[in-house]
Amino acid sequence: MAEKLHFSLVSPERELFSGDVDQVDAPGSEGDFGVLAGHAPFMTTLKEGRVHVHVDGGQRVYDVHGGFADVTPQGLTILAEKAEEVV
């Protein structure tokens, strides 16, 4: 079993997602990026775009409108200015 990444997506209104995932792809202001478990720590701002959360063979997608992404040894946290799940 592959190692999982802990991921949290938070907007000013509420936490939209929190859990262990396989990969997260996000729209960084300097370019799109993907994060897997064990990724080197970094912080970046986000541009408007979609966050793709890959978990157990499925995918959840969220529209984000600005914010920050913070990768630490504990996982990835996205603090979005505005976010909503795409259904």
C-alpha positions as CSV (number, residue, x, y, z in Angstrom):
1,M,0.0,0.0,0.0
2,A,1.4,3.4,-1.0
3,E,1.9,6.1,1.6
4,K,-0.9,8.6,2.0
5,L,-0.8,12.4,2.2
6,H,-2.9,14.2,4.8
7,F,-4.8,17.0,3.0
8,S,-7.0,19.8,4.3
9,L,-8.9,22.3,2.2
10,V,-10.3,25.2,4.2
11,S,-12.3,28.3,3.2
12,P,-13.4,31.2,5.4
13,E,-16.8,29.6,5.8
14,R,-15.8,26.0,6.6
15,E,-13.5,23.1,6.1
16,L,-14.4,21.4,2.8
17,F,-12.1,18.4,3.0
18,S,-9.8,16.7,5.5
19,G,-8.4,13.3,5.1
20,D,-5.7,11.0,3.7
21,V,-5.3,11.1,-0.1
22,D,-3.0,9.7,-2.8
23,Q,-2.2,13.0,-4.5
24,V,-3.4,16.6,-4.8
25,D,-2.9,18.8,-7.9
26,A,-3.4,22.6,-7.4
27,P,-3.1,25.9,-9.4
28,G,-0.1,27.7,-7.9
29,S,0.5,31.3,-8.9
30,E,3.9,30.3,-10.4
31,G,2.4,27.2,-12.1
32,D,0.3,24.2,-11.4
33,F,1.9,21.6,-9.0
34,G,1.2,18.2,-7.6
35,V,1.9,16.9,-4.1
36,L,2.4,13.3,-3.0
37,A,3.3,11.9,0.5
38,G,6.9,12.8,1.4
39,H,7.0,16.0,-0.7
40,A,9.6,18.6,0.2
41,P,8.1,21.5,2.3
42,F,7.1,24.7,0.6
43,M,4.5,27.5,0.6
44,T,3.0,29.2,-2.4
45,T,0.0,31.4,-3.3
46,L,-2.8,30.1,-5.4
47,K,-4.4,31.5,-8.5
48,E,-8.0,30.8,-9.6
49,G,-8.4,27.3,-10.8
50,R,-9.2,23.7,-9.8
51,V,-7.8,21.5,-7.1
52,H,-7.9,17.8,-8.0
53,V,-7.9,15.4,-5.0
54,H,-7.0,11.8,-5.9
55,V,-8.1,9.3,-3.4
56,D,-8.5,5.5,-3.7
57,G,-8.9,5.5,-7.5
58,G,-11.4,8.3,-7.5
59,Q,-11.2,12.1,-7.7
60,R,-12.8,15.0,-6.1
61,V,-12.6,18.5,-7.7
62,Y,-12.8,21.9,-6.1
63,D,-12.8,25.4,-7.6
64,V,-10.6,27.8,-5.7
65,H,-10.3,31.5,-6.0
66,G,-6.9,32.5,-4.5
67,G,-5.3,31.6,-1.2
68,F,-2.3,29.8,0.0
69,A,-0.9,26.2,-0.1
70,D,1.4,25.0,2.7
71,V,3.3,21.7,2.4
72,T,4.8,20.4,5.6
73,P,6.1,17.0,6.8
74,Q,2.5,16.6,8.3
75,G,0.8,17.1,4.9
76,L,-0.8,19.8,2.7
77,T,-3.1,22.5,3.8
78,I,-4.8,24.9,1.4
79,L,-6.3,28.0,2.8
80,A,-8.6,29.3,0.0
81,E,-10.1,32.8,-0.2
82,K,-13.1,31.0,-1.7
83,A,-13.7,27.4,-2.6
84,E,-16.5,25.1,-3.6
85,E,-16.8,21.5,-4.7
86,V,-17.5,20.8,-8.4
87,V,-20.3,18.4,-8.7
